């Protein structure tokens, strides 16, 4: 993953595809990566052959390619989010239990997950809001969040009521503690480490305004 970072700014917020392209570019060549359901699945469309990234999906596949379209769609070839995908040369298939053994055994370099909340210390909440009647959907999120060497999050920074999803402490049920090292949002990209939360870039919002709206201490990279 990228180690040299300088603060950057764009005048417009990022759309999902622009965000996915940024995440893809940050993945180190030769990495083994799992992309979670939702926004993270778009990352596969922006990985280059030169990167040599191998995508893992928890329903039992290594070597997943971009999303399938048109005549390439095979209803029996899907990712964990039930989206039709393509396969790359050398792709392999295996039992669900073997897939989870890969996740739990520390064999994945990066997982990219969606989230309801992330805390300033890297705690992750992404399987349940705790709301009455809400349907929990943990899937393999706990296994991925703790088993991968790095856990990155793609999410909208602000909820519908305008509140921040980057919080000082989680108020939703926990998926994993201290596991998130990067957060990619339409308004900013964050890095979380022992020194706290750093802002790598802002998009459509200035650093000062961002710092005012978020309930966590921020610094530029």
Secondary structure, DSSP 4 states (H G I P E B T S, - for coil): -------EEESS---HHHHHHHHHHHSPTT-EEEE-SSGGGGGGGG--GGGT-EEEETTTEEEEEEEP-GGG--TT-B-TTS-BEEEEEEEEE--HHHHHHHHHTT--SEEEE--SEEETT--EE-S----TT-----TTHHHHHHHSSEEEEE--SB-TTS-BSEESS--SPPSBSS-EEEEE-SSEEEEEETTEEEEEEEESS-HHHHHHHSSS-EEE-
